[in-house]
């Protein structure tokens, strides 16, 4: 089992560490470490602090993903989804949220704002230039090539 060490910054005191909300959940919910309410207007963005610094083991990353409930109910999503927290990053984790809904969205201290998914990284891969690549059945089909 690999561990992710977590340093709690002063503005995250009293808040939950990231945790799974069900036994088989792949993501761990992370909360907003804000002192006062934050409002994201329609089509607005916000950088929301978590008050946490991670020590992610080499060979892993942590992906930052939207919470489906916020997305369907309020149009709140992560702008650069999935965001990536690299193993060598030692700053505070912050989440870039965008409000694609039609109403202002209020974030309160301790609200679950995103989910974090630890993932292995393919570190044994290099990009090498080539004059040709192999053929596949799919070929160049992309962006809806399979129909509906």
N, C-alpha and C positions, 0 to 999 in steps of 0.2 A: 504494500500500500504506500502510495506517495502522499506526502503532506504538503499543504500550502500554509506557510506561517503567515499570520496576520498581525500587523501592528495597528493598534487602535489609536487614532489621533484624538486630542482633547475634545474636539467638537463632535466626536462619535460616542462619547461616554454615555452609557445607559442604553445604547441601541443594540439590536441583535446583530450578530455576525451573519454572514451569508449562510442560508440553510435551505435544505430541500423541504418542500411543503407536503410531499408525499413520498412513500417508500421508494417508488421506482422513478421518481422525477430525475431527469438528467441535469436540470438547471437548479441553481441555488439562488433564491431571491435575495436581492441586496436592497438596502433601504437608504433613504435620503437623510444625510447628516446636516440638516439646515437648522438655523436658530429660529427663523420665523418663516411664515408661509411664503411660498414662491408661486407666482402666477405665470403661466405660459399662455399668451394670447393665441387665437387661431392663427395658424401658419407661423407662429413664433417658435424659437428655439431657446433652450436653457442648458447650461452646464451645471449639473447637479452633483455636488460633492457627496462621497460616501463616508469620508473620514477614515478610510482604511488604506493601508499600504500592504501589498502582498510580496512574499518571497515564494515565487513559483519555481518548482524544480526544473533544472535543465531538461529539455526534451518535451516540455509542456508549454501551453499557452492557456489563457482563460478568455473565452469568447463572451462578449457582452451582447445579449439579445433582448428584444422587447418582451414584455409580458403580454400574453394574448388577451387577457381580460381588459387591460388598459387600451389595447389596440381596438378591440371590437366595441367597447362601451364608450370610449372617449376620443379615439383617433390618436392616441399617444403611442409613439414608436421611437426607436433608437435611430438617429440619423444615419450613422455609419455602420449599420447592422450587417453582419456581426462585427462589433468592435473587437479589437485584439489587445490583450494585455500580455506583453512579452515577458519571458522569464527574467530578463535583465532589467526590467523597469522597476524602480523603487520609489516612485512618487505616489501621491494620493490618487486613488482610482476615482475618476469622475465620469458621469454618464451624460452624453449629449442627447437630450430628448427633444422631439419636435411634436407640436400639436397640429395634427391634420384634421382635427374636428372643427366644428362650427362655433363652439363655446370656449371661453377661457377655462383653463384647467388649473386647479389649485393643488399644489403639493404641500403636504404637511410633514413636519419632522417625524421620521420613523416610517413614512409611507414606503411600501415596496415599489420600486421604480423600474427595475430591470431584473433579468436573471443572468447568472454567470454560469458558463458551462466549461469546465476544465476539459482540455483536449490534448492528445499527443500531437507532436509536430514531426513531420517527415523531414528530419535534418540531414539525411543522407542523399539529398537530391541537389543536383546542379543543373543550371540551364546551359545547354551547349548548342551553338548555331549549327544548322544542317541545311543542305540544299533541298532535302525531301523529308517528308514524314509518311508513315504508312497509311494505306487506305482503310476506311471502315465503312460499314453499311450506312451509317448516319452521314458520313462525309461532312460537308459544310453546313448542314441543316442546323439552324439555331433560332432562337426567338420565336417560338410558336410553331416550329416546323412539323410537329406531330398533329396539328389540328387544334381542336378546342382547348 
